[in-house]
């Protein structure tokens, strides 16, 4: 336990750290810290060198020796498999990003699981090549996917990707990598990324809302991402708020069908067809099928009455869905991400105001700062957690 605490303090420090600083950070005695540091040095997890006088103030007496984690011991991959893209991020064991490979998915890949998996493998190979890393240096791979991921790694409820239902994704990709492959729901990984490097740093209770074609939620409670008994925690897209039983939802939940990105597009096209959305049609280049959520927000911002009415109606629906989660979870912060978050303050301000009116204790409502890299970053963090657990187990055995 002492070794794990010291190693965590070294890894969590913003730069090289002295043994005295480690004792202060961990609350351990200096002799205990010295003993643990020697163990870490023998295991080659950390390196020790004289303090750099140019970056740290010089003090009288012997020069301090500083410790740093050897992040170059290996690499991890974070993979985001989405309906529109595959994004692969290569990082060292300190979480420093080394290479990024982004590829748009084709219609064929969205319909065919084997074709999409081939694209994922190709993107991963390219990321390794770009980062100058051999596949043998990989220590873990994190993968984010739409849908629910059960404790056995099986994917369900993923209508955006053909052939994805029932897929044992970790097992299939595990054949391509010489290390553990961990699979998690994309929104949970976005929450993990926000906790690591985004709007939820130093926050223990938060709710991440992904507003895109679908709507999903990621739950942070007590500083940990909560998955639920079957991995389906946060699936707010299935909230039974709107009676649309007569409409074809194509696998989407009632809430996301009624308030997600597809709803903005659907209502925008309907307005254009009825002759009420001249600006919508103009912004779409005269093609009603090109109207999407971004078109609707832009038209509303330019004063188009039909677009403004659509935005008002759907923001009311979104606010009610978020409010339902807030009264159950009581998070300190709600983080809004996904494609719709690109609307910025025109989405955030009215949404935050309406949520505050609907709940007894209003949370802070903010936009994600990680953009569409959130899932891949969360996958990197998931992989690093796996590596940390392995390191701690090795340290425990070494100490014994």
TAGI-V544837 format. One record per residue. N is the residue number from 0. RES is the residue in one small letter. SS is DSSP state (hx for helix, st for strand, lp for the rest). OMEGA is omega in whole degrees, 0 to 359 (NA if undefined). D_CENTER is the distance of its C-alpha to the mean C-alpha in whole Angstrom. Layout:
N;RES;SS;OMEGA;D_CENTER / N;RES;SS;OMEGA;D_CENTER
This chain:
0;x;lp;178;29 / 1;x;hx;180;30 / 2;x;hx;179;29 / 3;x;hx;180;26 / 4;x;hx;180;26 / 5;x;hx;180;27 / 6;x;hx;178;25 / 7;x;hx;179;22 / 8;x;hx;178;24 / 9;x;hx;182;25 / 10;x;hx;182;21 / 11;x;hx;181;20 / 12;x;lp;181;23 / 13;x;lp;179;22 / 14;x;lp;177;25 / 15;x;lp;186;28 / 16;x;st;181;29 / 17;x;st;178;33 / 18;x;hx;178;34 / 19;x;hx;178;35 / 20;x;hx;178;32 / 21;x;hx;178;30 / 22;x;hx;179;33 / 23;x;hx;184;32 / 24;x;hx;185;29 / 25;x;hx;184;29 / 26;x;lp;179;32 / 27;x;lp;178;34 / 28;x;lp;180;37 / 29;x;hx;177;38 / 30;x;hx;179;40 / 31;x;hx;178;37 / 32;x;hx;180;34 / 33;x;hx;180;37 / 34;x;hx;180;37 / 35;x;hx;180;34 / 36;x;hx;178;33 / 37;x;hx;177;36 / 38;x;hx;180;34 / 39;x;hx;178;31 / 40;x;hx;179;33 / 41;x;hx;180;35 / 42;x;lp;177;32 / 43;x;lp;176;31 / 44;x;lp;180;27 / 45;x;st;173;28 / 46;x;st;182;31 / 47;x;st;181;33 / 48;x;st;178;35 / 49;x;st;179;37 / 50;x;lp;177;36 / 51;x;lp;183;36 / 52;x;lp;181;38 / 53;x;lp;184;37 / 54;x;lp;179;33 / 55;x;lp;181;35 / 56;x;lp;178;38 / 57;x;lp;177;41 / 58;x;lp;178;43 / 59;x;lp;177;46 / 60;x;lp;182;47 / 61;x;lp;179;45 / 62;x;lp;181;42 / 63;x;lp;173;39 / 64;x;st;187;37 / 65;x;st;183;33 / 66;x;st;174;30 / 67;x;st;177;27 / 68;x;st;181;25 / 69;x;lp;182;25 / 70;x;hx;180;22 / 71;x;hx;178;24 / 72;x;hx;182;25 / 73;x;lp;183;22 / 74;x;st;171;19 / 75;x;st;174;16 / 76;x;st;170;14 / 77;x;st;186;10 / 78;x;st;175;10 / 79;x;st;176;9 / 80;x;st;182;12 / 81;x;lp;179;12 / 82;x;lp;185;15 / 83;x;lp;184;16 / 84;x;st;165;15 / 85;x;st;181;14 / 86;x;st;181;12 / 87;x;st;180;13 / 88;x;st;176;12 / 89;x;st;180;15 / 90;x;st;173;15 / 91;x;st;187;18 / 92;x;lp;170;18 / 93;x;lp;183;18 / 94;x;lp;178;14 / 95;x;lp;183;16 / 96;x;st;184;15 / 97;x;st;182;18 / 98;x;st;178;18 / 99;x;st;177;15 / 100;x;st;182;17 / 101;x;st;178;16 / 102;x;st;174;18 / 103;x;st;177;19 / 104;x;lp;179;19 / 105;x;lp;177;23 / 106;x;hx;179;24 / 107;x;hx;181;26 / 108;x;hx;178;22 / 109;x;hx;180;21 / 110;x;hx;188;24 / 111;x;lp;179;24 / 112;x;hx;179;22 / 113;x;hx;180;24 / 114;x;hx;180;24 / 115;x;hx;178;20 / 116;x;hx;175;20 / 117;x;hx;178;23 / 118;x;hx;178;21 / 119;x;hx;180;18 / 120;x;hx;180;20 / 121;x;hx;179;22 / 122;x;hx;178;19 / 123;x;hx;178;18 / 124;x;hx;181;22 / 125;x;hx;178;22 / 126;x;hx;178;19 / 127;x;hx;179;21 / 128;x;hx;181;24 / 129;x;hx;180;23 / 130;x;lp;180;22 / 131;x;lp;183;25 / 132;x;lp;175;24 / 133;x;lp;181;26 / 134;x;hx;180;24 / 135;x;hx;178;26 / 136;x;hx;181;24 / 137;x;st;178;21 / 138;x;st;178;20 / 139;x;st;177;17 / 140;x;st;174;14 / 141;x;st;184;11 / 142;x;st;174;10 / 143;x;st;183;8 / 144;x;st;169;10 / 145;x;lp;176;12 / 146;x;lp;178;14 / 147;x;st;177;15 / 148;x;st;183;15 / 149;x;lp;183;18 / 150;x;lp;178;19 / 151;x;lp;178;21 / 152;x;lp;179;18 / 153;x;st;183;19 / 154;x;st;174;17 / 155;x;st;177;19 / 156;x;lp;178;19 / 157;x;lp;186;17 / 158;x;lp;182;20 / 159;x;lp;186;18 / 160;x;lp;181;19 / 161;x;lp;179;23 / 162;x;lp;184;23 / 163;x;lp;182;20 / 164;x;lp;178;21 / 165;x;lp;183;22 / 166;x;lp;172;21 / 167;x;st;192;21 / 168;x;hx;180;18 / 169;x;hx;180;18 / 170;x;hx;181;22 / 171;x;hx;180;22 / 172;x;hx;180;20 / 173;x;hx;179;21 / 174;x;lp;185;24 / 175;x;lp;184;23 / 176;x;lp;183;22 / 177;x;lp;187;24 / 178;x;lp;177;21 / 179;x;st;175;19 / 180;x;st;184;17 / 181;x;st;184;14 / 182;x;st;181;12 / 183;x;st;175;10 / 184;x;st;186;9 / 185;x;hx;183;6 / 186;x;hx;175;6 / 187;x;hx;178;6 / 188;x;hx;175;4 / 189;x;hx;177;2 / 190;x;hx;178;5 / 191;x;hx;179;6 / 192;x;hx;179;5 / 193;x;hx;178;7 / 194;x;hx;183;9 / 195;x;hx;188;10 / 196;x;hx;186;10 / 197;x;lp;188;10 / 198;x;lp;182;12 / 199;x;lp;176;11 / 200;x;lp;180;13 / 201;x;lp;176;16 / 202;x;lp;183;16 / 203;x;lp;183;16 / 204;x;lp;183;16 / 205;x;st;178;13 / 206;x;st;178;12 / 207;x;st;179;9 / 208;x;st;175;11 / 209;x;st;179;10 / 210;x;st;179;13 / 211;x;lp;173;14 / 212;x;lp;172;17 / 213;x;lp;177;15 / 214;x;st;179;14 / 215;x;st;181;12 / 216;x;st;173;11 / 217;x;st;189;9 / 218;x;st;173;12 / 219;x;st;179;12 / 220;x;st;183;16 / 221;x;lp;179;18 / 222;x;lp;181;15 / 223;x;st;176;14 / 224;x;st;182;11 / 225;x;st;185;14 / 226;x;lp;185;14 / 227;x;lp;186;17 / 228;x;lp;181;20 / 229;x;lp;180;19 / 230;x;lp;186;16 / 231;x;lp;178;16 / 232;x;lp;177;15 / 233;x;lp;181;14 / 234;x;lp;185;15 / 235;x;hx;175;17 / 236;x;hx;181;17 / 237;x;hx;174;20 / 238;x;lp;185;22 / 239;x;lp;186;26 / 240;x;lp;191;26 / 241;x;lp;182;28 / 242;x;lp;179;31 / 243;x;lp;185;30 / 244;x;lp;180;32 / 245;x;lp;182;34 / 246;x;lp;178;31 / 247;x;lp;184;30 / 248;x;lp;176;26 / 249;x;lp;176;25 / 250;x;lp;180;23 / 251;x;lp;175;21 / 252;x;lp;183;21 / 253;x;hx;184;24 / 254;x;hx;182;22 / 255;x;hx;176;19 / 256;x;hx;185;22 / 257;x;hx;188;24 / 258;x;hx;181;22 / 259;x;lp;182;19 / 260;x;hx;180;19 / 261;x;hx;179;22 / 262;x;hx;176;24 / 263;x;hx;180;24 / 264;x;hx;183;25 / 265;x;hx;181;28 / 266;x;hx;177;29 / 267;x;hx;179;29 / 268;x;hx;179;31 / 269;x;hx;179;33 / 270;x;hx;180;34 / 271;x;hx;181;35 / 272;x;hx;181;37 / 273;x;lp;179;39 / 274;x;lp;182;40 / 275;x;lp;187;38 / 276;x;lp;182;36 / 277;x;hx;181;38 / 278;x;hx;176;35 / 279;x;hx;181;32 / 280;x;hx;180;34 / 281;x;hx;180;35 / 282;x;hx;180;32 / 283;x;lp;178;31 / 284;x;lp;178;34 / 285;x;lp;181;36 / 286;x;lp;181;34 / 287;x;hx;182;33 / 288;x;hx;179;30 / 289;x;hx;179;28 / 290;x;lp;177;28 / 291;x;lp;183;24 / 292;x;hx;180;22 / 293;x;hx;177;22 / 294;x;hx;182;26 / 295;x;hx;180;26 / 296;x;hx;180;25 / 297;x;hx;179;27 / 298;x;hx;178;30 / 299;x;hx;178;30 / 300;x;hx;179;29 / 301;x;lp;174;32 / 302;x;lp;179;34 / 303;x;lp;185;34 / 304;x;hx;181;35 / 305;x;hx;179;34 / 306;x;hx;179;31 / 307;x;hx;179;31 / 308;x;hx;178;32 / 309;x;hx;180;29 / 310;x;hx;181;26 / 311;x;hx;181;28 / 312;x;hx;185;28 / 313;x;hx;175;25 / 314;x;hx;175;23 / 315;x;hx;179;26 / 316;x;hx;180;24 / 317;x;hx;181;21 / 318;x;hx;180;22 / 319;x;hx;177;24 / 320;x;hx;179;21 / 321;x;hx;180;19 / 322;x;hx;178;22 / 323;x;hx;178;22 / 324;x;hx;183;19 / 325;x;hx;182;20 / 326;x;hx;177;23 / 327;x;hx;188;22 / 328;x;hx;183;19 / 329;x;lp;179;21 / 330;x;lp;176;18 / 331;x;lp;185;19 / 332;x;st;169;16 / 333;x;st;181;14 / 334;x;st;183;11 / 335;x;st;179;12 / 336;x;st;182;10 / 337;x;lp;186;10 / 338;x;hx;181;13 / 339;x;hx;181;16 / 340;x;hx;177;14 / 341;x;hx;176;16 / 342;x;hx;173;19 / 343;x;lp;186;19 / 344;x;hx;177;21 / 345;x;hx;172;23 / 346;x;hx;190;20 / 347;x;hx;188;19 / 348;x;hx;179;23 / 349;x;hx;180;25 / 350;x;hx;180;22 / 351;x;hx;181;22 / 352;x;hx;182;25 / 353;x;hx;176;26 / 354;x;hx;180;23 / 355;x;hx;179;25 / 356;x;hx;188;28 / 357;x;hx;187;27 / 358;x;lp;180;26 / 359;x;lp;178;28 / 360;x;lp;188;26 / 361;x;lp;175;24 / 362;x;lp;169;21 / 363;x;st;180;19 / 364;x;st;184;17 / 365;x;st;174;15 / 366;x;st;173;13 / 367;x;lp;177;10 / 368;x;lp;186;11 / 369;x;lp;177;8 / 370;x;hx;184;9 / 371;x;hx;175;9 / 372;x;hx;186;7 / 373;x;hx;183;4 / 374;x;hx;180;3 / 375;x;hx;178;6 / 376;x;hx;176;6 / 377;x;hx;177;4 / 378;x;hx;175;7 / 379;x;hx;181;9 / 380;x;hx;177;9 / 381;x;hx;179;10 / 382;x;hx;179;12 / 383;x;hx;177;14 / 384;x;hx;177;14 / 385;x;hx;179;16 / 386;x;hx;179;18 / 387;x;hx;179;19 / 388;x;hx;179;20 / 389;x;hx;179;22 / 390;x;hx;180;24 / 391;x;hx;178;25 / 392;x;hx;176;26 / 393;x;hx;179;28 / 394;x;hx;179;29 / 395;x;hx;179;31 / 396;x;hx;178;33 / 397;x;hx;181;34 / 398;x;hx;180;35 / 399;x;lp;NA;37
